Amino acid sequence: MAIKCISVRIDEKMLDKLHYVADYEGRSANSQILILIRDCIEAYEAKHGEIKTGKRD
């Protein structure tokens, strides 16, 4: 599996809060974001079914 990078624009206050939550959970901000994304996808798929993936243009 290839690892891809994305950029996210986030205001300073929200970023500070993200770091606070991540520190509390013993994670990096990056790991915390990945967990949030995973949880979001799992919730979507539980409601709508599996997302079929393929190459994106």
CHARMM-style PDB file with segment names, atoms N, HN, CA, C and O in Angstrom:
ATOM      1  N   MET     1       0.841  -1.172   0.000  1.00  0.00      PROA
ATOM      2  CA  MET     1       0.000   0.000   0.000  1.00  0.00      PROA
ATOM      3  C   MET     1       0.891   1.242   0.000  1.00  0.00      PROA
ATOM      4  O   MET     1       1.795   1.378   0.825  1.00  0.00      PROA
ATOM      5  N   ALA     2       0.621   2.128  -0.928  1.00  0.00      PROA
ATOM      6  HN  ALA     2      -0.113   2.018  -1.598  1.00  0.00      PROA
ATOM      7  CA  ALA     2       1.372   3.373  -1.011  1.00  0.00      PROA
ATOM      8  C   ALA     2       0.833   4.368   0.015  1.00  0.00      PROA
ATOM      9  O   ALA     2      -0.369   4.412   0.279  1.00  0.00      PROA
ATOM     10  N   ILE     3       1.714   5.145   0.575  1.00  0.00      PROA
ATOM     11  HN  ILE     3       2.690   5.109   0.360  1.00  0.00      PROA
ATOM     12  CA  ILE     3       1.325   6.204   1.505  1.00  0.00      PROA
ATOM     13  C   ILE     3       1.281   7.509   0.735  1.00  0.00      PROA
ATOM     14  O   ILE     3       2.254   7.877   0.077  1.00  0.00      PROA
ATOM     15  N   LYS     4       0.168   8.205   0.812  1.00  0.00      PROA
ATOM     16  HN  LYS     4      -0.622   7.906   1.347  1.00  0.00      PROA
ATOM     17  CA  LYS     4      -0.019   9.480   0.114  1.00  0.00      PROA
ATOM     18  C   LYS     4      -0.062  10.613   1.130  1.00  0.00      PROA
ATOM     19  O   LYS     4      -0.389  10.406   2.298  1.00  0.00      PROA
ATOM     20  N   CYS     5       0.266  11.792   0.673  1.00  0.00      PROA
ATOM     21  HN  CYS     5       0.532  11.960  -0.276  1.00  0.00      PROA
ATOM     22  CA  CYS     5       0.221  12.990   1.514  1.00  0.00      PROA
ATOM     23  C   CYS     5      -0.847  13.937   1.000  1.00  0.00      PROA
ATOM     24  O   CYS     5      -1.060  14.056  -0.207  1.00  0.00      PROA
ATOM     25  N   ILE     6      -1.520  14.613   1.932  1.00  0.00      PROA
ATOM     26  HN  ILE     6      -1.347  14.517   2.912  1.00  0.00      PROA
ATOM     27  CA  ILE     6      -2.450  15.674   1.572  1.00  0.00      PROA
ATOM     28  C   ILE     6      -2.161  16.874   2.466  1.00  0.00      PROA
ATOM     29  O   ILE     6      -1.618  16.731   3.561  1.00  0.00      PROA
ATOM     30  N   SER     7      -2.527  18.040   1.992  1.00  0.00      PROA
ATOM     31  HN  SER     7      -2.968  18.156   1.102  1.00  0.00      PROA
ATOM     32  CA  SER     7      -2.407  19.260   2.792  1.00  0.00      PROA
ATOM     33  C   SER     7      -3.786  19.635   3.309  1.00  0.00      PROA
ATOM     34  O   SER     7      -4.785  19.483   2.606  1.00  0.00      PROA
ATOM     35  N   VAL     8      -3.835  20.121   4.531  1.00  0.00      PROA
ATOM     36  HN  VAL     8      -3.023  20.245   5.102  1.00  0.00      PROA
ATOM     37  CA  VAL     8      -5.097  20.532   5.127  1.00  0.00      PROA
ATOM     38  C   VAL     8      -4.934  21.940   5.670  1.00  0.00      PROA
ATOM     39  O   VAL     8      -3.978  22.234   6.388  1.00  0.00      PROA
ATOM     40  N   ARG     9      -5.861  22.798   5.326  1.00  0.00      PROA
ATOM     41  HN  ARG     9      -6.637  22.559   4.742  1.00  0.00      PROA
ATOM     42  CA  ARG     9      -5.859  24.151   5.890  1.00  0.00      PROA
ATOM     43  C   ARG     9      -6.705  24.123   7.162  1.00  0.00      PROA
ATOM     44  O   ARG     9      -7.865  23.713   7.129  1.00  0.00      PROA
ATOM     45  N   ILE    10      -6.131  24.555   8.268  1.00  0.00      PROA
ATOM     46  HN  ILE    10      -5.188  24.888   8.294  1.00  0.00      PROA
ATOM     47  CA  ILE    10      -6.819  24.496   9.560  1.00  0.00      PROA
ATOM     48  C   ILE    10      -6.413  25.726  10.366  1.00  0.00      PROA
ATOM     49  O   ILE    10      -5.243  26.107  10.399  1.00  0.00      PROA
ATOM     50  N   ASP    11      -7.402  26.339  11.014  1.00  0.00      PROA
ATOM     51  HN  ASP    11      -8.353  26.030  10.986  1.00  0.00      PROA
ATOM     52  CA  ASP    11      -7.055  27.533  11.785  1.00  0.00      PROA
ATOM     53  C   ASP    11      -6.284  27.141  13.040  1.00  0.00      PROA
ATOM     54  O   ASP    11      -6.344  26.001  13.501  1.00  0.00      PROA
ATOM     55  N   GLU    12      -5.568  28.103  13.573  1.00  0.00      PROA
ATOM     56  HN  GLU    12      -5.519  29.030  13.200  1.00  0.00      PROA
ATOM     57  CA  GLU    12      -4.642  27.850  14.675  1.00  0.00      PROA
ATOM     58  C   GLU    12      -5.341  27.299  15.915  1.00  0.00      PROA
ATOM     59  O   GLU    12      -4.820  26.398  16.571  1.00  0.00      PROA
ATOM     60  N   LYS    13      -6.511  27.833  16.237  1.00  0.00      PROA
ATOM     61  HN  LYS    13      -6.934  28.566  15.704  1.00  0.00      PROA
ATOM     62  CA  LYS    13      -7.227  27.391  17.429  1.00  0.00      PROA
ATOM     63  C   LYS    13      -7.638  25.917  17.308  1.00  0.00      PROA
ATOM     64  O   LYS    13      -7.496  25.146  18.258  1.00  0.00      PROA
ATOM     65  N   MET    14      -8.146  25.538  16.135  1.00  0.00      PROA
ATOM     66  HN  MET    14      -8.262  26.164  15.364  1.00  0.00      PROA
ATOM     67  CA  MET    14      -8.537  24.153  15.930  1.00  0.00      PROA
ATOM     68  C   MET    14      -7.322  23.228  15.958  1.00  0.00      PROA
ATOM     69  O   MET    14      -7.397  22.124  16.496  1.00  0.00      PROA
ATOM     70  N   LEU    15      -6.215  23.668  15.387  1.00  0.00      PROA
ATOM     71  HN  LEU    15      -6.154  24.566  14.950  1.00  0.00      PROA
ATOM     72  CA  LEU    15      -4.993  22.873  15.400  1.00  0.00      PROA
ATOM     73  C   LEU    15      -4.496  22.675  16.824  1.00  0.00      PROA
ATOM     74  O   LEU    15      -4.086  21.574  17.192  1.00  0.00      PROA
ATOM     75  N   ASP    16      -4.530  23.736  17.627  1.00  0.00      PROA
ATOM     76  HN  ASP    16      -4.863  24.630  17.328  1.00  0.00      PROA
ATOM     77  CA  ASP    16      -4.130  23.616  19.027  1.00  0.00      PROA
ATOM     78  C   ASP    16      -4.996  22.591  19.760  1.00  0.00      PROA
ATOM     79  O   ASP    16      -4.494  21.797  20.556  1.00  0.00      PROA
ATOM     80  N   LYS    17      -6.294  22.616  19.484  1.00  0.00      PROA
ATOM     81  HN  LYS    17      -6.701  23.261  18.838  1.00  0.00      PROA
ATOM     82  CA  LYS    17      -7.202  21.672  20.133  1.00  0.00      PROA
ATOM     83  C   LYS    17      -6.953  20.244  19.653  1.00  0.00      PROA
ATOM     84  O   LYS    17      -7.042  19.297  20.434  1.00  0.00      PROA
ATOM     85  N   LEU    18      -6.643  20.095  18.379  1.00  0.00      PROA
ATOM     86  HN  LEU    18      -6.570  20.864  17.745  1.00  0.00      PROA
ATOM     87  CA  LEU    18      -6.301  18.770  17.851  1.00  0.00      PROA
ATOM     88  C   LEU    18      -5.071  18.218  18.560  1.00  0.00      PROA
ATOM     89  O   LEU    18      -5.053  17.055  18.961  1.00  0.00      PROA
ATOM     90  N   HSD    19      -4.042  19.052  18.717  1.00  0.00      PROA
ATOM     91  HN  HSD    19      -4.056  19.997  18.392  1.00  0.00      PROA
ATOM     92  CA  HSD    19      -2.829  18.620  19.417  1.00  0.00      PROA
ATOM     93  C   HSD    19      -3.140  18.259  20.871  1.00  0.00      PROA
ATOM     94  O   HSD    19      -2.570  17.307  21.406  1.00  0.00      PROA
ATOM     95  N   TYR    20      -4.023  18.998  21.503  1.00  0.00      PROA
ATOM     96  HN  TYR    20      -4.486  19.771  21.069  1.00  0.00      PROA
ATOM     97  CA  TYR    20      -4.407  18.713  22.887  1.00  0.00      PROA
ATOM     98  C   TYR    20      -5.035  17.321  22.990  1.00  0.00      PROA
ATOM     99  O   TYR    20      -4.655  16.520  23.844  1.00  0.00      PROA
ATOM    100  N   VAL    21      -6.007  17.043  22.102  1.00  0.00      PROA
ATOM    101  HN  VAL    21      -6.316  17.694  21.408  1.00  0.00      PROA
ATOM    102  CA  VAL    21      -6.683  15.743  22.110  1.00  0.00      PROA
ATOM    103  C   VAL    21      -5.694  14.627  21.789  1.00  0.00      PROA
ATOM    104  O   VAL    21      -5.692  13.586  22.446  1.00  0.00      PROA
ATOM    105  N   ALA    22      -4.861  14.843  20.786  1.00  0.00      PROA
ATOM    106  HN  ALA    22      -4.862  15.688  20.252  1.00  0.00      PROA
ATOM    107  CA  ALA    22      -3.875  13.828  20.402  1.00  0.00      PROA
ATOM    108  C   ALA    22      -2.923  13.537  21.561  1.00  0.00      PROA
ATOM    109  O   ALA    22      -2.635  12.377  21.853  1.00  0.00      PROA
ATOM    110  N   ASP    23      -2.437  14.586  22.218  1.00  0.00      PROA
ATOM    111  HN  ASP    23      -2.670  15.529  21.980  1.00  0.00      PROA
ATOM    112  CA  ASP    23      -1.550  14.391  23.371  1.00  0.00      PROA
ATOM    113  C   ASP    23      -2.252  13.605  24.474  1.00  0.00      PROA
ATOM    114  O   ASP    23      -1.655  12.716  25.082  1.00  0.00      PROA
ATOM    115  N   TYR    24      -3.501  13.926  24.727  1.00  0.00      PROA
ATOM    116  HN  TYR    24      -3.986  14.648  24.233  1.00  0.00      PROA
ATOM    117  CA  TYR    24      -4.273  13.221  25.749  1.00  0.00      PROA
ATOM    118  C   TYR    24      -4.379  11.736  25.422  1.00  0.00      PROA
ATOM    119  O   TYR    24      -4.298  10.891  26.313  1.00  0.00      PROA
ATOM    120  N   GLU    25      -4.561  11.421  24.141  1.00  0.00      PROA
ATOM    121  HN  GLU    25      -4.627  12.108  23.417  1.00  0.00      PROA
ATOM    122  CA  GLU    25      -4.690  10.041  23.691  1.00  0.00      PROA
ATOM    123  C   GLU    25      -3.330   9.357  23.501  1.00  0.00      PROA
ATOM    124  O   GLU    25      -3.272   8.163  23.206  1.00  0.00      PROA
ATOM    125  N   GLY    26      -2.243  10.109  23.670  1.00  0.00      PROA
ATOM    126  HN  GLY    26      -2.290  11.079  23.910  1.00  0.00      PROA
ATOM    127  CA  GLY    26      -0.907   9.540  23.515  1.00  0.00      PROA
ATOM    128  C   GLY    26      -0.524   9.313  22.060  1.00  0.00      PROA
ATOM    129  O   GLY    26       0.222   8.389  21.735  1.00  0.00      PROA
ATOM    130  N   ARG    27      -1.046  10.170  21.194  1.00  0.00      PROA
ATOM    131  HN  ARG    27      -1.652  10.921  21.458  1.00  0.00      PROA
ATOM    132  CA  ARG    27      -0.795  10.034  19.758  1.00  0.00      PROA
ATOM    133  C   ARG    27      -0.230  11.325  19.189  1.00  0.00      PROA
ATOM    134  O   ARG    27      -0.301  12.386  19.809  1.00  0.00      PROA
ATOM    135  N   SER    28       0.328  11.209  18.004  1.00  0.00      PROA
ATOM    136  HN  SER    28       0.386  10.347  17.500  1.00  0.00      PROA
ATOM    137  CA  SER    28       0.696  12.400  17.251  1.00  0.00      PROA
ATOM    138  C   SER    28      -0.576  12.964  16.621  1.00  0.00      PROA
ATOM    139  O   SER    28      -1.591  12.275  16.527  1.00  0.00      PROA
ATOM    140  N   ALA    29      -0.508  14.218  16.195  1.00  0.00      PROA
ATOM    141  HN  ALA    29       0.317  14.777  16.271  1.00  0.00      PROA
ATOM    142  CA  ALA    29      -1.650  14.817  15.502  1.00  0.00      PROA
ATOM    143  C   ALA    29      -1.958  14.034  14.227  1.00  0.00      PROA
ATOM    144  O   ALA    29      -3.126  13.830  13.896  1.00  0.00      PROA
ATOM    145  N   ASN    30      -0.932  13.597  13.517  1.00  0.00      PROA
ATOM    146  HN  ASN    30       0.016  13.763  13.786  1.00  0.00      PROA
ATOM    147  CA  ASN    30      -1.138  12.826  12.292  1.00  0.00      PROA
ATOM    148  C   ASN    30      -1.892  11.525  12.586  1.00  0.00      PROA
ATOM    149  O   ASN    30      -2.842  11.186  11.881  1.00  0.00      PROA
ATOM    150  N   SER    31      -1.475  10.807  13.612  1.00  0.00      PROA
ATOM    151  HN  SER    31      -0.703  11.082  14.185  1.00  0.00      PROA
ATOM    152  CA  SER    31      -2.154   9.556  13.971  1.00  0.00      PROA
ATOM    153  C   SER    31      -3.590   9.815  14.394  1.00  0.00      PROA
ATOM    154  O   SER    31      -4.484   9.033  14.071  1.00  0.00      PROA
ATOM    155  N   GLN    32      -3.815  10.895  15.106  1.00  0.00      PROA
ATOM    156  HN  GLN    32      -3.089  11.531  15.368  1.00  0.00      PROA
ATOM    157  CA  GLN    32      -5.173  11.236  15.536  1.00  0.00      PROA
ATOM    158  C   GLN    32      -6.059  11.516  14.328  1.00  0.00      PROA
ATOM    159  O   GLN    32      -7.210  11.081  14.288  1.00  0.00      PROA
ATOM    160  N   ILE    33      -5.534  12.233  13.352  1.00  0.00      PROA
ATOM    161  HN  ILE    33      -4.599  12.587  13.385  1.00  0.00      PROA
ATOM    162  CA  ILE    33      -6.297  12.521  12.133  1.00  0.00      PROA
ATOM    163  C   ILE    33      -6.622  11.235  11.394  1.00  0.00      PROA
ATOM    164  O   ILE    33      -7.743  11.073  10.913  1.00  0.00      PROA
ATOM    165  N   LEU    34      -5.666  10.315  11.292  1.00  0.00      PROA
ATOM    166  HN  LEU    34      -4.755  10.447  11.683  1.00  0.00      PROA
ATOM    167  CA  LEU    34      -5.923   9.048  10.618  1.00  0.00      PROA
ATOM    168  C   LEU    34      -7.026   8.256  11.314  1.00  0.00      PROA
ATOM    169  O   LEU    34      -7.852   7.632  10.647  1.00  0.00      PROA
ATOM    170  N   ILE    35      -7.049   8.273  12.635  1.00  0.00      PROA
ATOM    171  HN  ILE    35      -6.379   8.780  13.177  1.00  0.00      PROA
ATOM    172  CA  ILE    35      -8.095   7.585  13.387  1.00  0.00      PROA
ATOM    173  C   ILE    35      -9.448   8.224  13.120  1.00  0.00      PROA
ATOM    174  O   ILE    35     -10.442   7.521  12.939  1.00  0.00      PROA
ATOM    175  N   LEU    36      -9.494   9.544  13.096  1.00  0.00      PROA
ATOM    176  HN  LEU    36      -8.687  10.115  13.243  1.00  0.00      PROA
ATOM    177  CA  LEU    36     -10.754  10.238  12.819  1.00  0.00      PROA
ATOM    178  C   LEU    36     -11.259   9.928  11.413  1.00  0.00      PROA
ATOM    179  O   LEU    36     -12.457   9.724  11.214  1.00  0.00      PROA
ATOM    180  N   ILE    37     -10.356   9.894  10.444  1.00  0.00      PROA
ATOM    181  HN  ILE    37      -9.384  10.060  10.605  1.00  0.00      PROA
ATOM    182  CA  ILE    37     -10.737   9.550   9.075  1.00  0.00      PROA
ATOM    183  C   ILE    37     -11.246   8.108   9.015  1.00  0.00      PROA
ATOM    184  O   ILE    37     -12.281   7.839   8.406  1.00  0.00      PROA
ATOM    185  N   ARG    38     -10.523   7.188   9.644  1.00  0.00      PROA
ATOM    186  HN  ARG    38      -9.681   7.407  10.139  1.00  0.00      PROA
ATOM    187  CA  ARG    38     -10.947   5.781   9.661  1.00  0.00      PROA
ATOM    188  C   ARG    38     -12.336   5.636  10.270  1.00  0.00      PROA
ATOM    189  O   ARG    38     -13.187   4.934   9.724  1.00  0.00      PROA
ATOM    190  N   ASP    39     -12.567   6.305  11.409  1.00  0.00      PROA
ATOM    191  HN  ASP    39     -11.875   6.875  11.852  1.00  0.00      PROA
ATOM    192  CA  ASP    39     -13.864   6.221  12.075  1.00  0.00      PROA
ATOM    193  C   ASP    39     -14.977   6.787  11.197  1.00  0.00      PROA
ATOM    194  O   ASP    39     -16.082   6.246  11.166  1.00  0.00      PROA
ATOM    195  N   CYS    40     -14.690   7.860  10.494  1.00  0.00      PROA
ATOM    196  HN  CYS    40     -13.792   8.300  10.519  1.00  0.00      PROA
ATOM    197  CA  CYS    40     -15.665   8.471   9.591  1.00  0.00      PROA
ATOM    198  C   CYS    40     -16.029   7.511   8.458  1.00  0.00      PROA
ATOM    199  O   CYS    40     -17.205   7.350   8.131  1.00  0.00      PROA
ATOM    200  N   ILE    41     -15.032   6.882   7.866  1.00  0.00      PROA
ATOM    201  HN  ILE    41     -14.077   7.013   8.131  1.00  0.00      PROA
ATOM    202  CA  ILE    41     -15.265   5.932   6.769  1.00  0.00      PROA
ATOM    203  C   ILE    41     -16.054   4.728   7.270  1.00  0.00      PROA
ATOM    204  O   ILE    41     -16.984   4.277   6.603  1.00  0.00      PROA
ATOM    205  N   GLU    42     -15.691   4.204   8.441  1.00  0.00      PROA
ATOM    206  HN  GLU    42     -14.935   4.571   8.984  1.00  0.00      PROA
ATOM    207  CA  GLU    42     -16.411   3.053   8.999  1.00  0.00      PROA
ATOM    208  C   GLU    42     -17.876   3.397   9.253  1.00  0.00      PROA
ATOM    209  O   GLU    42     -18.757   2.584   8.975  1.00  0.00      PROA
ATOM    210  N   ALA    43     -18.144   4.585   9.774  1.00  0.00      PROA
ATOM    211  HN  ALA    43     -17.429   5.246  10.000  1.00  0.00      PROA
ATOM    212  CA  ALA    43     -19.527   5.004  10.034  1.00  0.00      PROA
ATOM    213  C   ALA    43     -20.303   5.151   8.719  1.00  0.00      PROA
ATOM    214  O   ALA    43     -21.461   4.741   8.631  1.00  0.00      PROA
ATOM    215  N   TYR    44     -19.673   5.729   7.714  1.00  0.00      PROA
ATOM    216  HN  TYR    44     -18.733   6.062   7.786  1.00  0.00      PROA
ATOM    217  CA  TYR    44     -20.315   5.891   6.408  1.00  0.00      PROA
ATOM    218  C   TYR    44     -20.652   4.519   5.817  1.00  0.00      PROA
ATOM    219  O   TYR    44     -21.766   4.296   5.343  1.00  0.00      PROA
ATOM    220  N   GLU    45     -19.679   3.603   5.852  1.00  0.00      PROA
ATOM    221  HN  GLU    45     -18.774   3.784   6.237  1.00  0.00      PROA
ATOM    222  CA  GLU    45     -19.895   2.280   5.272  1.00  0.00      PROA
ATOM    223  C   GLU    45     -20.942   1.478   6.050  1.00  0.00      PROA
ATOM    224  O   GLU    45     -21.678   0.692   5.454  1.00  0.00      PROA
ATOM    225  N   ALA    46     -21.019   1.663   7.353  1.00  0.00      PROA
ATOM    226  HN  ALA    46     -20.422   2.302   7.837  1.00  0.00      PROA
ATOM    227  CA  ALA    46     -22.034   0.973   8.147  1.00  0.00      PROA
ATOM    228  C   ALA    46     -23.432   1.418   7.724  1.00  0.00      PROA
ATOM    229  O   ALA    46     -24.376   0.628   7.755  1.00  0.00      PROA
ATOM    230  N   LYS    47     -23.560   2.672   7.334  1.00  0.00      PROA
ATOM    231  HN  LYS    47     -22.793   3.314   7.309  1.00  0.00      PROA
ATOM    232  CA  LYS    47     -24.857   3.217   6.936  1.00  0.00      PROA
ATOM    233  C   LYS    47     -25.158   2.971   5.460  1.00  0.00      PROA
ATOM    234  O   LYS    47     -26.303   2.688   5.105  1.00  0.00      PROA
ATOM    235  N   HSD    48     -24.145   3.076   4.595  1.00  0.00      PROA
ATOM    236  HN  HSD    48     -23.215   3.306   4.883  1.00  0.00      PROA
ATOM    237  CA  HSD    48     -24.370   3.074   3.145  1.00  0.00      PROA
ATOM    238  C   HSD    48     -23.778   1.879   2.411  1.00  0.00      PROA
ATOM    239  O   HSD    48     -24.008   1.734   1.211  1.00  0.00      PROA
ATOM    240  N   GLY    49     -23.039   1.038   3.075  1.00  0.00      PROA
ATOM    241  HN  GLY    49     -22.852   1.156   4.050  1.00  0.00      PROA
ATOM    242  CA  GLY    49     -22.377  -0.083   2.422  1.00  0.00      PROA
ATOM    243  C   GLY    49     -20.935   0.246   2.071  1.00  0.00      PROA
ATOM    244  O   GLY    49     -20.494   1.394   2.136  1.00  0.00      PROA
ATOM    245  N   GLU    50     -20.225  -0.802   1.698  1.00  0.00      PROA
ATOM    246  HN  GLU    50     -20.583  -1.734   1.644  1.00  0.00      PROA
ATOM    247  CA  GLU    50     -18.801  -0.662   1.420  1.00  0.00      PROA
ATOM    248  C   GLU    50     -18.544   0.307   0.263  1.00  0.00      PROA
ATOM    249  O   GLU    50     -19.242   0.294  -0.751  1.00  0.00      PROA
ATOM    250  N   ILE    51     -17.542   1.131   0.443  1.00  0.00      PROA
ATOM    251  HN  ILE    51     -16.976   1.143   1.267  1.00  0.00      PROA
ATOM    252  CA  ILE    51     -17.111   2.044  -0.612  1.00  0.00      PROA
ATOM    253  C   ILE    51     -16.174   1.279  -1.531  1.00  0.00      PROA
ATOM    254  O   ILE    51     -15.152   0.755  -1.088  1.00  0.00      PROA
ATOM    255  N   LYS    52     -16.518   1.217  -2.792  1.00  0.00      PROA
ATOM    256  HN  LYS    52     -17.348   1.643  -3.151  1.00  0.00      PROA
ATOM    257  CA  LYS    52     -15.646   0.566  -3.781  1.00  0.00      PROA
ATOM    258  C   LYS    52     -14.589   1.559  -4.197  1.00  0.00      PROA
ATOM    259  O   LYS    52     -14.907   2.690  -4.565  1.00  0.00      PROA
ATOM    260  N   THR    53     -13.338   1.154  -4.143  1.00  0.00      PROA
ATOM    261  HN  THR    53     -13.080   0.235  -3.844  1.00  0.00      PROA
ATOM    262  CA  THR    53     -12.252   2.055  -4.501  1.00  0.00      PROA
ATOM    263  C   THR    53     -11.578   1.593  -5.785  1.00  0.00      PROA
ATOM    264  O   THR    53     -11.664   0.430  -6.179  1.00  0.00      PROA
ATOM    265  N   GLY    54     -10.918   2.524  -6.407  1.00  0.00      PROA
ATOM    266  HN  GLY    54     -10.849   3.468  -6.086  1.00  0.00      PROA
ATOM    267  CA  GLY    54     -10.170   2.259  -7.618  1.00  0.00      PROA
ATOM    268  C   GLY    54      -9.284   3.450  -7.883  1.00  0.00      PROA
ATOM    269  O   GLY    54      -9.213   4.373  -7.071  1.00  0.00      PROA
ATOM    270  N   LYS    55      -8.628   3.435  -8.984  1.00  0.00      PROA
ATOM    271  HN  LYS    55      -8.686   2.686  -9.643  1.00  0.00      PROA
ATOM    272  CA  LYS    55      -7.753   4.561  -9.311  1.00  0.00      PROA
ATOM    273  C   LYS    55      -8.571   5.816  -9.544  1.00  0.00      PROA
ATOM    274  O   LYS    55      -9.629   5.796 -10.172  1.00  0.00      PROA
ATOM    275  N   ARG    56      -8.040   6.911  -9.012  1.00  0.00      PROA
ATOM    276  HN  ARG    56      -7.181   6.927  -8.501  1.00  0.00      PROA
ATOM    277  CA  ARG    56      -8.679   8.222  -9.217  1.00  0.00      PROA
ATOM    278  C   ARG    56      -7.862   8.990 -10.223  1.00  0.00      PROA
ATOM    279  O   ARG    56      -6.636   8.889 -10.246  1.00  0.00      PROA
ATOM    280  N   ASP    57      -8.531   9.751 -11.048  1.00  0.00      PROA
ATOM    281  HN  ASP    57      -9.527   9.833 -11.029  1.00  0.00      PROA
ATOM    282  CA  ASP    57      -7.838  10.596 -12.031  1.00  0.00      PROA
ATOM    283  C   ASP    57      -7.532  11.946 -11.470  1.00  0.00      PROA
ATOM    284  OT1 ASP    57      -6.953  12.785 -12.159  1.00  0.00      PROA
TER     285      ASP     57
END
